[in-house]
Amino acid sequence: MEAKHPSESRTVLTDLVLPGETNQLNKLFGGELLARMDRAAGIAARRHSRKISVTASVNHVAFNEAIPLGSVVTVEAMVSRAFNTSMEVVIDVWTEDQENGQKTRVNEAIYTFVAVDEQGKPTAIPQIQPETKLEQQRYDGALRRKQLSLVLAGKMKPHDATELKALFL
Ligand SMILES: CC(C)(COP(=O)(O)OP(=O)(O)OC[C@H]1O[C@@H](n2cnc3c(N)ncnc32)[C@H](O)[C@@H]1OP(=O)(O)O)[C@@H](O)C(=O)NCCC(=O)NCCS
């Protein structure tokens, strides 16, 4: 299978924050943002793998800034690294000043997707070939994050997490 570039999976969703999607402070409800990020990441994973792709894990979410009612929100997702059947998808969230168009990065997240066949069995996917410096940085950190996620999920023994051990030893 030929390797693909992160940009080939790039997925951008732009939408408004409406009244039914906010909390008591009139800011975007966290669960709504998680759903938007999951949707964008799922499309990115499918674009990379061209297979059915399911969310296996939400590895990291940072709600750095609250997003007010009426905001224009852009969610951008890209596959940062592919393993055998799983992919790390990095998601950046931007708001846009509606007067001058200036964009501010307000949130970020990292999800893991797994490509599966019609029976839900994990199936092999193409590798990733980073092109930019940022893509290379994200690629380099992805194995460490995968091992951390597997250790937290009880699917890998800490002793076997070589990338994590390398941070401390
Ligand atoms: C995701 C799913 C297919 C994984 O199945 P599984 O039997 O654990 O499969 P495996 O153990 O072979 O793991 C498959 C891959 O996922 C990775 N993986 C599994 N759990 C992971 C986790 N918590 N974090 C990171 N990677 C994980 C494995 O490392 C493996 O990666 P690799 O093949 O690239 O090395 C299965 O758990 C599933 O179908 N879950 C439900 C998904 C779903 O419905 N999501 C929607 C949200 S409700």
The ligand as an SDF file (V2000), in Angstrom:
LIG
                    3D

 48 50  0  0  0  0  0  0  0  0999 V2000
  -11.7980    0.0070   17.9910 C   0  0  0  0  0  0  0  0  0  0  0  0
  -11.9430   -1.4930   17.8670 C   0  0  0  0  0  0  0  0  0  0  0  0
  -12.2470   -1.8670   16.4030 C   0  0  0  0  0  0  0  0  0  0  0  0
  -10.5960   -2.1100   18.2740 C   0  0  0  0  0  0  0  0  0  0  0  0
  -10.7800   -3.4720   18.3100 O   0  0  0  0  0  0  0  0  0  0  0  0
   -9.7410   -4.4090   19.0920 P   0  0  0  0  0  0  0  0  0  0  0  0
  -10.3020   -5.7830   19.1500 O   0  0  0  0  0  0  0  0  0  0  0  0
   -9.2880   -3.7340   20.3400 O   0  0  0  0  0  0  0  0  0  0  0  0
   -8.6010   -4.4910   18.0380 O   0  0  0  0  0  0  0  0  0  0  0  0
   -7.0790   -4.5760   18.2690 P   0  0  0  0  0  0  0  0  0  0  0  0
   -6.6770   -4.9140   19.6680 O   0  0  0  0  0  0  0  0  0  0  0  0
   -6.5750   -5.4600   17.1600 O   0  0  0  0  0  0  0  0  0  0  0  0
   -6.6190   -3.0840   17.9940 O   0  0  0  0  0  0  0  0  0  0  0  0
   -6.7280   -2.5130   16.7080 C   0  0  0  0  0  0  0  0  0  0  0  0
   -5.8650   -1.2820   16.6750 C   0  0  0  0  0  0  0  0  0  0  0  0
   -6.4360   -0.2990   17.5270 O   0  0  0  0  0  0  0  0  0  0  0  0
   -5.4700    0.1780   18.4560 C   0  0  0  0  0  0  0  0  0  0  0  0
   -6.1720    0.5230   19.6610 N   0  0  0  0  0  0  0  0  0  0  0  0
   -7.1340   -0.1670   20.2990 C   0  0  0  0  0  0  0  0  0  0  0  0
   -7.5350    0.4910   21.3840 N   0  0  0  0  0  0  0  0  0  0  0  0
   -6.8080    1.6430   21.4340 C   0  0  0  0  0  0  0  0  0  0  0  0
   -6.7440    2.7360   22.3430 C   0  0  0  0  0  0  0  0  0  0  0  0
   -7.5150    2.7990   23.4280 N   0  0  0  0  0  0  0  0  0  0  0  0
   -5.8590    3.7300   22.0750 N   0  0  0  0  0  0  0  0  0  0  0  0
   -5.0670    3.7070   20.9880 C   0  0  0  0  0  0  0  0  0  0  0  0
   -5.0890    2.6790   20.1020 N   0  0  0  0  0  0  0  0  0  0  0  0
   -5.9430    1.6650   20.3330 C   0  0  0  0  0  0  0  0  0  0  0  0
   -4.5280   -1.0310   18.6250 C   0  0  0  0  0  0  0  0  0  0  0  0
   -3.2650   -0.6200   19.1300 O   0  0  0  0  0  0  0  0  0  0  0  0
   -4.4470   -1.5100   17.1960 C   0  0  0  0  0  0  0  0  0  0  0  0
   -3.6010   -0.6210   16.4640 O   0  0  0  0  0  0  0  0  0  0  0  0
   -2.6380   -1.1040   15.2570 P   0  0  0  0  0  0  0  0  0  0  0  0
   -3.3130   -2.2150   14.5200 O   0  0  0  0  0  0  0  0  0  0  0  0
   -2.5090    0.1010   14.4000 O   0  0  0  0  0  0  0  0  0  0  0  0
   -1.3470   -1.5020   15.8920 O   0  0  0  0  0  0  0  0  0  0  0  0
  -13.0630   -2.0710   18.7940 C   0  0  0  0  0  0  0  0  0  0  0  0
  -12.6900   -1.8680   20.1430 O   0  0  0  0  0  0  0  0  0  0  0  0
  -14.3960   -1.3980   18.5360 C   0  0  0  0  0  0  0  0  0  0  0  0
  -15.0720   -1.7170   17.5630 O   0  0  0  0  0  0  0  0  0  0  0  0
  -14.7770   -0.4660   19.4300 N   0  0  0  0  0  0  0  0  0  0  0  0
  -16.0310    0.2770   19.2600 C   0  0  0  0  0  0  0  0  0  0  0  0
  -15.8040    1.4650   18.3040 C   0  0  0  0  0  0  0  0  0  0  0  0
  -17.0120    2.3590   18.2630 C   0  0  0  0  0  0  0  0  0  0  0  0
  -18.1290    1.8920   18.1990 O   0  0  0  0  0  0  0  0  0  0  0  0
  -16.7520    3.6500   18.2800 N   0  0  0  0  0  0  0  0  0  0  0  0
  -17.7900    4.6370   18.2650 C   0  0  0  0  0  0  0  0  0  0  0  0
  -17.9020    5.3040   19.5870 C   0  0  0  0  0  0  0  0  0  0  0  0
  -19.2050    4.6510   20.5280 S   0  0  0  0  0  0  0  0  0  0  0  0
  1  2  1  0
  2  3  1  0
  2  4  1  0
  2 36  1  0
  4  5  1  0
  5  6  1  0
  6  7  2  0
  6  8  1  0
  6  9  1  0
  9 10  1  0
 10 11  2  0
 10 12  1  0
 10 13  1  0
 13 14  1  0
 14 15  1  0
 15 16  1  0
 15 30  1  0
 16 17  1  0
 17 18  1  0
 17 28  1  0
 18 19  1  0
 18 27  1  0
 19 20  2  0
 20 21  1  0
 21 22  1  0
 21 27  2  0
 22 23  1  0
 22 24  2  0
 24 25  1  0
 25 26  2  0
 26 27  1  0
 28 29  1  0
 28 30  1  0
 30 31  1  0
 31 32  1  0
 32 33  2  0
 32 34  1  0
 32 35  1  0
 36 37  1  0
 36 38  1  0
 38 39  2  0
 38 40  1  0
 40 41  1  0
 41 42  1  0
 42 43  1  0
 43 44  2  0
 43 45  1  0
 45 46  1  0
 46 47  1  0
 47 48  1  0
M  END
$$$$
